[in-house]
Amino acid sequence: MRKQIVAGNWKMNLDYNEGVSLFSEIVNMVKDERKGDQIAIICSPFIHLNSLAKLGGNDVKIGAQNISDKESGAYTGETSAKMIKSVGAEYVILGHSERRQYFAESDALLAEKTKVALANGLTPIFCIGETLDERNNGSYYEVLKKQLVEGIFSLSDSDFAKIVIAYEPVWAIGTGLTASPEQAQDIHAFIRSEVEANYGFNIADDTTILYGGSCNPGNAASLFSQKDIDGGLIGGASLKSRDFTDIIRALNS
């Protein structure tokens, strides 16, 4: 059975004390909103991970925003999956559009990072998405399929079953444009059909697919009501405890 997940991505925001303070608010508020097997996650900068893991308990899980594709060694400035796991994180965002755009992360590199994450017991939240030009020229299905095929479709059935996919319409992030619930559902259904073609119905039906394009308290309920949308990867709204909690509440509306 697929999981319902709301994952916050703090990006490069909040110093140490600000992060701990916000997370404490979120934990206390989420206790009253999270139902059953629903999962709330905060993916913070590296500096917060250990402290947040100690505060989160079973109510809010912890994730990182990136890992190295290397296990260890002379890679100054990098942080390994083993290090992330050792401080209590359980998840890691991979393939985020900002990593693809600003740091030129390729599908091949992301495939390696995914394997390293899985080998170290981290659950990847693997992001795919198309730009405005790709949306307008009609190539977005091909773009998304390529990202899936080259990024995660080489995994075994057992490893793929551990993956969470997040769809990010890059054209709807910080642009003032928004994907309608129907547009988002169309892409989520396409992603699930591609998973089914490669891994079969059961794995596809169990795969959690999150929406990551400017999801907020105002549009979350209409997005989450769609058949193939299982939650959200939340950016700016995760920096406000009430907004993040309201989005979790929308899972139950």
C-alpha positions in Angstrom: 0.0 0.0 0.0 1.4 3.4 -1.0 2.3 5.8 1.7 1.0 9.4 2.1 3.9 11.7 2.7 4.4 15.4 3.2 8.1 16.3 3.0 9.4 19.8 3.7 12.5 21.0 1.9 14.1 23.9 3.8 16.7 24.5 1.1 19.5 26.8 2.2 17.5 28.6 4.9 17.7 29.0 8.7 20.7 29.0 10.9 21.1 26.4 13.6 18.9 28.0 16.3 16.3 29.1 13.9 16.0 25.6 12.5 15.7 23.9 15.9 13.1 26.4 17.0 11.0 25.9 13.9 11.3 22.2 14.0 10.1 22.1 17.6 7.0 24.0 16.6 6.4 21.7 13.7 6.7 18.5 15.9 4.3 19.8 18.5 1.7 20.8 15.8 2.0 17.7 13.6 1.2 15.4 16.6 -2.4 16.6 16.3 -2.7 16.4 12.6 -0.9 13.3 11.3 -3.2 10.3 10.9 -2.4 6.6 10.9 0.5 5.8 8.6 0.9 9.2 7.2 4.6 10.4 7.2 5.8 13.9 7.8 9.4 14.6 6.9 11.7 17.7 7.2 14.7 17.8 4.8 17.0 20.3 6.4 20.6 21.6 5.8 23.3 19.3 7.1 23.9 21.4 10.2 20.4 20.6 11.7 20.2 16.9 11.0 21.5 15.4 14.3 19.5 17.7 16.6 16.3 17.4 14.6 16.5 13.6 14.6 16.7 13.7 18.4 13.6 16.0 18.6 11.5 14.4 15.9 10.8 11.0 17.4 8.0 9.1 15.5 6.1 12.3 14.6 8.5 13.9 12.1 11.2 12.0 10.1 14.4 13.6 9.0 16.0 13.8 5.6 19.0 15.5 3.9 18.9 17.5 0.7 21.9 15.9 -1.0 24.6 13.3 -0.6 27.9 12.5 -2.4 28.0 9.7 -5.0 31.2 8.5 -3.3 31.2 6.3 -0.2 34.2 8.0 1.4 37.6 9.4 0.6 39.5 12.5 -0.4 36.5 14.5 -1.5 36.8 17.8 0.4 33.5 19.4 1.1 31.3 16.4 0.3 29.1 14.5 2.7 28.5 10.8 2.4 25.3 8.7 2.8 26.9 6.9 5.7 27.5 10.2 7.5 23.9 11.3 6.9 22.5 7.9 8.1 24.8 8.0 11.2 23.1 11.2 12.6 19.6 9.8 12.4 18.3 10.9 8.9 16.2 8.4 7.0 15.5 10.2 3.7 17.4 12.2 1.1 16.2 14.4 -1.7 17.9 13.5 -5.0 17.5 15.1 -8.4 16.0 18.3 -7.2 15.6 20.8 -10.1 17.9 23.2 -8.3 20.6 20.6 -8.1 20.1 19.7 -11.8 20.1 23.4 -12.9 22.7 25.0 -10.6 25.1 22.1 -10.1 24.7 20.4 -13.4 23.7 17.0 -11.8 23.1 14.5 -14.6 20.8 11.5 -14.7 23.9 9.3 -14.6 25.3 11.0 -11.5 21.9 10.8 -9.8 21.7 7.1 -10.6 24.9 6.6 -8.7 23.7 8.7 -5.8 20.5 6.7 -5.6 22.4 3.4 -5.4 24.7 4.8 -2.7 21.7 6.1 -0.7 19.9 2.7 -0.9 23.1 0.9 0.1 23.3 3.0 3.2 19.7 2.6 4.3 18.5 6.0 3.1 15.2 6.3 1.3 15.6 8.5 -1.8 13.0 11.1 -2.7 13.8 11.2 -6.4 12.7 14.3 -8.2 11.9 14.7 -11.9 10.3 17.6 -13.8 10.2 19.6 -17.0 11.0 23.3 -17.7 8.6 25.8 -19.1 10.2 25.4 -22.6 9.8 21.6 -22.4 6.2 22.1 -21.3 5.4 24.5 -24.1 7.0 22.5 -26.9 5.3 19.3 -25.8 8.4 17.3 -25.1 7.7 16.9 -21.4 6.6 13.3 -21.5 9.9 12.4 -23.2 11.9 14.5 -20.7 10.2 12.8 -17.7 10.6 9.3 -19.1 14.3 9.9 -19.8 14.8 11.1 -16.2 13.1 8.0 -14.9 14.9 5.5 -17.3 18.4 6.9 -16.8 18.0 7.8 -13.1 16.1 4.9 -11.4 14.8 2.3 -13.8 18.0 0.3 -13.7 17.2 -0.6 -10.0 16.1 -4.1 -9.0 12.5 -4.6 -8.1 13.3 -4.7 -4.4 15.4 -1.5 -4.5 12.9 0.4 -6.7 10.1 -0.5 -4.2 12.0 1.7 -1.6 11.9 4.8 -3.8 9.7 7.8 -3.4 9.2 9.9 -6.6 8.5 13.6 -6.5 7.2 15.4 -9.6 8.4 19.0 -9.8 7.1 21.1 -12.7 10.0 23.4 -12.8 7.9 26.0 -14.6 5.6 26.2 -11.6 8.4 26.9 -9.0 8.8 30.5 -8.1 7.4 31.7 -11.4 3.9 32.7 -10.4 2.6 29.9 -12.6 0.8 27.0 -11.1 0.0 23.5 -12.3 -3.7 22.8 -12.0 -4.8 19.7 -10.1 -5.7 18.1 -13.5 -2.3 18.9 -15.0 -0.6 17.4 -12.0 -2.8 14.3 -12.0 -2.0 13.8 -15.7 1.7 13.7 -15.0 1.4 11.5 -11.9 -0.7 9.0 -13.8 1.9 9.0 -16.6 4.7 8.4 -14.1 2.8 5.5 -12.5 2.1 4.0 -16.0 5.9 4.1 -16.8 6.7 2.5 -13.5 4.1 -0.2 -14.2 5.6 -0.8 -17.7 9.0 -1.4 -16.1 8.1 -3.0 -12.7 4.6 -4.3 -13.0 1.2 -3.3 -11.5 1.9 -4.1 -7.9 5.1 -2.1 -7.5 3.5 0.8 -9.5 0.4 0.8 -7.3 2.6 0.9 -4.2 4.9 3.7 -5.4 4.4 7.0 -3.6 4.5 9.9 -6.0 4.6 13.4 -4.5 3.7 16.7 -6.1 6.4 19.4 -5.7 5.3 22.5 -7.6 4.5 25.4 -5.2 2.2 23.3 -3.0 0.7 25.4 -0.3 -2.2 25.4 2.2 -4.5 27.0 -0.4 -4.1 24.3 -3.1 -3.0 21.2 -1.2 -6.4 19.7 -0.7 -7.4 19.9 -4.3 -4.0 18.4 -5.4 -4.1 15.6 -2.8 -7.7 14.7 -3.9 -6.3 13.5 -7.2 -6.1 9.7 -7.6 -2.3 9.5 -8.2 -1.0 12.3 -6.0 0.1 10.8 -2.6 1.3 14.0 -0.9 3.7 16.8 -1.5 7.4 18.0 -1.5 7.0 21.4 0.1 9.4 24.3 -0.3 8.6 27.7 1.1 5.5 26.6 3.0 7.7 24.3 5.1 9.4 27.3 6.6 6.2 28.2 8.4 5.0 25.8 11.0 1.3 26.6 10.5 1.5 26.3 6.7 3.3 23.0 6.9 0.8 21.6 9.4 -2.1 22.8 7.3 -0.7 20.9 4.3 -0.5 17.8 6.4 -4.2 18.4 7.4 -5.1 18.6 3.8 -4.2 14.9 3.4 -7.3 14.2 5.4 -9.7 16.6 3.8 
